[in-house]
């Protein structure tokens, strides 16, 4: 594989690691393998540290495709804890408010979710990488600055319930969406629409374009593949030196 010329590497980012951390680890492995100081590497679409799933890494000339890859649709599975909120809309921060949930039923959820399909207005999380006058929003938030982020239009193609535990108030959803959609913000807004609160307890990107999680390496299995330790019959697809076909955004 000519990583210097350009290749696409599909990684299943682990929980608790930043996207840049995963990139840096893979870049180190490749650079060590090639006996060079540093291989040019980038990633298409950031995942939060507490999220897992498909992260496309691009090396060499393939980094020119990053912007194009980021434009296309993504699929996520997520679990929402209903009845509470956190400042970051996920488990990075402690619960700051609790809300009633006795009125929430599966029937109510089924009535509310269609409101979020199509073009919707969404305010990004304060704890996000959105730029505010040259600073990242999360940097301002951690300093205690009062920042008001503007809503932007995002597109959600599909939104469905995958599970609902009425006793624990845990809601599982599957989301297919376009660029710029924050699933954490979607969780917040679903909670509000249900007359309660919600935050993410789990998030996995299961697809980016035509690249699915089953096409992706773990960091360990990528190292094994790179070092020639992976058996040929292992059910993992090789790194592809081609741009994957990506479904166009539905209008």
C-alpha positions in Angstrom: 0.0 0.0 0.0 1.4 3.4 -1.1 0.5 5.6 1.8 2.6 8.4 0.6 0.8 8.5 -2.8 -2.6 8.3 -1.0 -4.9 5.8 0.7 -8.1 5.7 2.6 -8.1 3.9 6.0 -11.4 3.0 7.7 -11.1 3.0 11.5 -13.7 2.2 14.2 -12.7 4.9 16.6 -12.7 3.6 20.2 -14.6 5.2 23.1 -12.8 7.9 25.0 -10.3 8.8 22.3 -10.4 12.0 20.2 -10.5 11.7 16.4 -7.1 13.4 16.3 -5.8 10.9 18.8 -6.9 8.0 16.5 -5.4 9.8 13.6 -2.1 10.4 15.4 -1.9 6.7 16.5 -2.4 5.4 12.9 0.0 8.0 11.5 2.6 6.9 13.9 2.1 3.2 13.0 2.4 4.0 9.2 5.4 6.3 9.7 7.2 3.7 11.7 6.4 1.1 9.1 7.8 3.2 6.3 10.7 4.5 8.3 9.8 8.1 7.7 9.4 11.0 10.1 5.7 11.7 9.3 3.2 10.7 6.7 0.6 13.3 5.7 -2.7 12.2 7.2 -6.1 13.8 7.8 -9.6 12.6 8.8 -13.0 13.2 7.3 -15.5 14.1 10.0 -14.8 14.5 13.7 -16.3 12.2 16.2 -16.7 13.3 19.9 -14.4 11.5 22.3 -17.3 9.6 23.9 -18.6 8.5 20.4 -17.4 5.4 18.6 -17.6 4.3 15.0 -16.5 5.0 11.4 -13.6 7.5 11.0 -12.2 7.8 7.5 -8.5 8.6 7.5 -6.8 9.9 4.4 -3.1 9.8 3.6 -0.9 11.5 1.1 -2.8 12.9 -2.0 -6.0 11.4 -0.7 -6.2 14.2 1.9 -7.4 16.4 -1.0 -10.7 14.4 -0.8 -11.4 15.3 2.8 -13.7 18.2 2.2 -15.7 16.2 -0.4 -16.1 13.2 2.0 -17.4 15.5 4.8 -20.4 16.6 2.6 -22.1 13.2 2.5 -24.6 11.5 4.6 -23.9 9.7 7.9 -25.7 7.1 9.9 -25.7 6.9 13.7 -27.1 4.8 16.5 -27.6 6.5 19.8 -29.1 6.0 23.2 -30.8 8.9 25.0 -31.4 9.1 28.7 -34.8 10.9 29.1 -35.6 13.0 32.1 -32.3 14.8 32.6 -29.8 17.1 30.9 -26.1 17.8 31.1 -24.2 21.0 29.9 -22.6 19.0 27.1 -25.7 17.0 26.2 -23.8 13.8 26.8 -21.9 12.0 29.7 -18.9 14.2 29.6 -20.5 16.4 32.3 -22.7 15.6 35.3 -26.5 16.0 35.2 -27.5 19.6 35.8 -31.3 19.4 35.6 -33.9 16.7 35.9 -37.4 16.7 34.4 -40.7 14.7 34.7 -41.0 11.5 32.6 -44.3 9.9 33.8 -46.1 11.3 30.7 -43.6 9.9 28.2 -45.0 6.9 26.3 -43.9 5.1 23.1 -46.9 6.6 21.4 -45.8 10.1 22.4 -42.3 9.4 21.1 -43.7 8.1 17.8 -45.7 11.4 17.4 -42.7 13.6 18.2 -39.8 12.1 16.2 -41.3 12.9 12.7 -40.9 16.6 13.6 -37.2 16.2 13.3 -37.1 14.7 9.8 -36.2 17.0 6.9 -34.6 20.4 7.1 -34.6 21.6 10.7 -33.0 24.5 12.7 -30.5 23.3 15.2 -28.3 25.1 17.7 -24.9 23.5 18.1 -23.8 22.3 21.6 -21.9 24.9 23.6 -19.2 22.2 24.2 -18.4 21.9 20.5 -15.7 22.9 18.1 -17.8 25.7 16.5 -15.8 28.9 16.0 -16.9 32.0 17.9 -14.9 35.1 17.0 -11.8 33.0 16.4 -12.2 30.8 19.5 -13.6 27.3 19.8 -17.0 27.3 21.6 -15.8 24.5 24.1 -12.8 26.6 25.1 -15.1 29.6 25.9 -17.5 27.3 27.7 -14.8 25.8 29.9 -13.7 29.3 30.9 -17.2 30.1 31.9 -17.9 32.6 29.2 -21.5 33.2 28.3 -21.8 32.4 24.6 -24.9 32.3 22.5 -24.6 30.1 19.4 -26.7 30.7 16.4 -29.1 28.1 15.0 -28.2 26.6 11.6 -30.2 24.5 9.1 -29.3 20.8 9.0 -30.9 17.9 7.2 -32.1 14.6 8.7 -33.1 12.0 6.2 -34.3 9.2 8.6 -35.0 9.0 12.3 -36.5 5.9 13.9 -36.8 4.3 17.3 -34.7 1.1 17.8 -35.6 0.5 21.5 -37.5 2.1 24.4 -37.1 1.1 28.0 -40.0 2.8 29.8 -38.7 1.8 33.2 -35.2 3.3 32.8 -36.4 5.9 30.3 -33.7 4.9 27.8 -34.5 5.6 24.2 -32.6 4.1 21.3 -32.6 5.8 17.9 -31.1 5.4 14.4 -30.4 8.6 12.5 -29.4 9.3 8.9 -28.3 12.9 8.5 -26.3 15.4 6.5 -23.2 17.4 7.2 -23.1 19.6 10.4 -25.8 17.7 12.3 -25.0 17.3 16.0 -26.7 14.2 17.5 -26.1 15.7 21.0 -28.2 18.7 20.0 -30.8 16.3 18.5 -31.0 14.5 21.8 -31.5 17.8 23.7 -34.2 18.9 21.3 -36.0 15.5 21.3 -36.1 15.7 25.1 -37.6 19.2 25.0 -40.2 18.2 22.4 -41.2 15.4 24.8 -41.8 17.9 27.5 -38.8 16.7 29.4 -35.0 16.6 29.0 -32.5 14.2 27.4 -28.8 13.6 26.9 -26.7 11.0 25.1 -25.4 8.0 26.9 -24.1 6.2 23.8 -23.3 7.3 20.2 -21.9 5.3 17.3 -21.4 6.4 13.7 -22.3 3.2 11.8 -21.8 4.6 8.3 -20.2 7.5 6.5 -21.3 7.4 2.9 -20.9 3.8 1.7 -18.3 3.1 4.4 -19.8 1.0 7.1 -18.6 0.0 10.5 -18.1 -3.6 9.4 -15.6 -2.3 6.8 -13.5 -0.6 9.5 -10.4 -1.7 11.4 -10.0 -1.4 15.2 -6.7 0.3 16.0 -5.3 -3.1 17.1 -6.5 -4.9 13.9 -5.0 -2.2 11.7 -1.7 -2.6 13.4 -1.9 -6.4 12.8 -2.8 -5.8 9.2 0.1 -3.3 8.7 2.6 -5.7 10.4 1.4 -8.7 8.3 0.1 -10.5 11.4 -3.6 -10.7 10.2 -4.6 -14.0 8.7 -5.9 -13.7 5.1 -9.3 -15.2 6.1 -10.0 -12.6 8.8 -13.4 -11.0 8.1 -12.0 -7.4 7.5 -11.7 -5.5 4.3 -8.3 -4.1 3.3 -7.5 -0.5 3.1 -8.9 0.8 -0.2 -6.8 3.2 -2.3 -9.9 4.5 -4.0 -12.6 7.1 -3.0 -15.6 5.3 -1.7 -18.9 5.9 -3.4 -21.1 8.0 -1.2 -24.9 8.4 -1.3 -25.9 11.9 -2.4 -28.0 13.9 0.0 -31.7 13.4 -0.5 -33.7 16.5 -1.3 
